[in-house]
């Protein structure tokens, strides 16, 4: 390092020279993975300030709480004499097939709170050109961010059911028999978690990609989840089931209620969904098309956005 001194007032100028980067170049795949991991961590406030962790921790705790209570009920049932234990266990409202209805509002609030922050912050602070000027493409950016939100929602939905699963296995009088009895619920709650996270995450990403204003995006996401079921119910009561049967497949909340009912073979929570008696496969297809279509529109948004 050479040092050149200026005469008179001022300061010293140091010629540090130039050195080319000779380290490993990990490429596009590594950049995609890094952005995906960063998006997932950001959804739970990891690596951010304490205020950013309040909402995900609170909603996650509330989502897990019914599972913990259900495990406690199962433990009491296992200690009860005779048939009283089985009756107590069967009376529990917290089951694999009912868990979607118990936490769906929490999942919607999580998506509405974290999705806009995940997508809108880069637009607000004008850092998108920094992403797009490197090896990472616009498609990579959209898919990595959306994928991070998907996985965050999946964990929020599936983790409580995993706790419920292992809790019921370990409190059973015979854990091996308990495992054989409960293991069949795994593909069911995994399938419902994938559909729920995919549909809600994709719709949230689509909304958040179009507005950097967090409050607007949050309000729209909540409205998309709340208003369509009300419209479907009104149409069914005023016009008839034929019209409601058509528009119910445009209501994310009713779609997920239908997928949950079909996967577990139970009656839907929504009276209008139960009365329409659509084949369960229609709800599965609607959820997949909704998630895929919203993701494609999100990608298109970033292909055309001006930065």
N, C-alpha and C positions, 0 to 999 in steps of 0.2 A: 504494500500500500504506500503510495507516494503522497506527500503533503505539499500543497502549494499555498504559500502565505500571500495574502493581499496586503498591499501597502496602504496605510491610512486606516481610517475607521471602517468597521465592517466586521468581518470574521474570517475564519479559516475555511478553505475549500479543500476537501479531501477527495482525491481521485481513487475511488474504490475499484475501478475497473469493471469488467463484465465477464461473467462466467455463465456458460450455457448449462442448462439442467441436464445432468447425465444420470439421473435416477430412473427407476422403473416407470414406464408409461402403461398404466393399467387399462386404459381404453374405455370404450363406451359401456361395456357390461358393468365394469366397476363403478362408473359414474351413475348408472341407473340404480345399482344396488345401494350406493351411498345415499342417493336421494330418497329411495324407498324406505330405508332404515330411518333416515332423518324424519320423514313424514310420519312413520309409525311412532317414533319417540315423541314427536311434537304433539300428537294426539293425546298422549298421556302426560304432557308437560315435562317430560324428561329432558334435561339439558336446558330448561328454561327457568324463569323465576318462580318464586313460591306462589304467586297469584295464579299463574298458569296451571298449577297442579290442583287447585281447589275444586274446580268443576269435575274433571275426570275422576279424582279420588272420591268425591262425594257421590257421584252417580255410580261408580263402580262398587262402592260400599253398599249402597242401597240395592243394587242388583244382586249382590251376593247374600244379603241379609235373609231373604226367604229360604235360600238353600240351607243356611246355617240353622235356621229355626226348624226346618223340616228334618234335618239330621237329628236335632234334639228331640223332636217328637218321635222319630223312629227309635231312638235310644230308649226313651220311656216306654214305647210300645214293646220293645224286646224284653223289658224287665217285668211287664205286666203279666199276671197269671192267666192261664187258659186262653179263651178266645177274646178276652178284653184287649189284648195287645194287638191282635189283627184288626179288630174293629177300630181301635185308635189310629192305627197306621193307615187304614183305608179312608178314615175320615179327614185326613190331612188334605187341605186345599192345595198344597204345594206338591205337584207331581211333574214328571217330564212333559206330559201333554198339556199341562196348564201353565207352564213357566213362561211361555211366549206372551200370554195375556197379562201376566203379572209384571213383566219388565219392559213391555214394548214402548210404553211412554218414556221410560228412562233411556232407552236406546235412541228414540227420536230426539230427545233433548241432547243427548251426547253428540249425535250427528249434527244437529242444528248449532251447537256451541263450538265444536271443534272443526267441522268442515270449512265454514267461512274463514276461520283464522288460518287454516292450512293453505287455502287457495288465495284468499284475498290479500294476505300480508305482502306477498311478492309483488302484486300489482300496485298496492298502495305505496310501497317504498321504491318502486321502479327498478327492481333487481332482475326482472326477467331477461333483459339484454345480456346480463352476465352469464345466465344459464345457457342461453341460446348461442352465445358466441364461442362456445367450446364444443367438445365432441358430443355432448348431450343434445339430442334432437327435440323438437317440439312434441313429437309423439311420445318420446321417452319421458319427457317431463309430465305430460298429462297422465300417462299410465302409471308412473311411479307414485305420483301424488294420490291418484285414485286408489291404487293398490294398497298404499299405506293406510288409507282410511278404511278400506274393506277389512283389512286384517285387524285393525283396531276395534272395529265394530264386531267382528267375529269373536275376538277374545272376550269382549264385554258380554256377548250373548252366551258363548259356550262355557266359559270358566265357571259360572254358578252351577251349571248342570253337571260339570265334571265334579265339583265339590259334592253335589247331591248324590252323584253316582257312587263315589268312593265312600261317602258317609253311610249310605244305605248298605253298602257291601260290608263295611267293617263293624257296623252295629248289629248285623244279622247274627243269630245264634250260631250259624255255621257259615263262615265267610266264603267257603267254596260254593255252597249252595246259593248264597247271596250273589256271588259273582255270576253264576250261571243264570240266575233269575234277572239280574239287572243289565247284563252286558248287551242284551238285545236293543236297549234304548240308545246305545251309542250312535249307530248309523242314523237313527231318527233325529236326534237333536243336532247332530253334525249337519245333516241335510237342511234342517230348518234354519240353523245358524248361517249356513252358506247363502241360502236364498235371501234371508233377511238382511245380512250384511251387504250382499251384492246389490239388492234393489235399493235399499235406503242409502247406501254409500254412493252409488252411481248417481242417484237423483240429487243428493247433496252436492256432489262434485260438480254436476252440471249447473246447478243454481249458483254455487259459489264462484265458478269460473267466469260468470258473466257480470259480477259486481264486486268491486273491492270494498264496498261498504258492508261491514260485518253485520250491523243491525238489520239492514234490508235482507241480506241473505238468510240470516237466522229466522226472521219472520216468515219469509217465503217457504223455507223448509218445513217449519211447523205448520203453516197453512196447507201445504201439499199433503201432509199426513192427516190433518184434522178435517178439512173441509170436504174432500171427496166422499168419505163415508156418509156424511150428513146428506149430501146431494143424492147419493144412491138410495138412502133410506126414504127421502122425500119423493123421489121419482117412483120408487116401488109402491109407496102408499097412495100417490096421486094418479099415476098413469097406469101402473101395472107391472107385473114381473117381467114381461117381455122387454120393456125398455130398460129396466133395472139390470136385467141379465146382460145387456150389452155394455152398459157403462160401468158395471162393477169391476170389469177387467182393466179399467183405467184408474182405479182407486188403490193406491199402494197398501193402505191399511187392510182393506178387505181382501186383497190378493194374498197377503201374508197370513191372514186369518184362515183363508181357504187352504193354503198350503199346509198350515199346521194341522188343520182338521183332517186333511187327506193323509198326511204322513203318519199320524197317530191313530187314525180311524175313530175320531171323536166328533161330537157335534160342534160346529163353529160357535165361537162366542157371540158373533154378530147375528142377531135374529134375521136380518135381511139376507145375509149370506146363507144361513141355514134354510131359509124359505125358497131361495132360488134353485137349490139342488143342482148346481152345475157339477159336471165331472171334475174330480180333483186334479186331473191332468191339465185341465184348462188353466187353473191357477198356477201350476208349475210352469207351464209354457209362458203365461203372462209375466211371471216374475223373471224368467230368463230373458225374454224379449225386452222387458222394461230395463233390466240392468244392462244388457248389451246395447240397446238403443241409446240410453243415456250416456254410456261410456263413449260410444262413437261420436255423439254430439259434443261431448267434452273435448275429445281429440280434435274435432273440427274447429271448435272454438280456439284452441291454441295454435292451430295451423293458420288461422286467419287473423289472430289478434295482432294489433300494431304495437310495437315496442320501440 
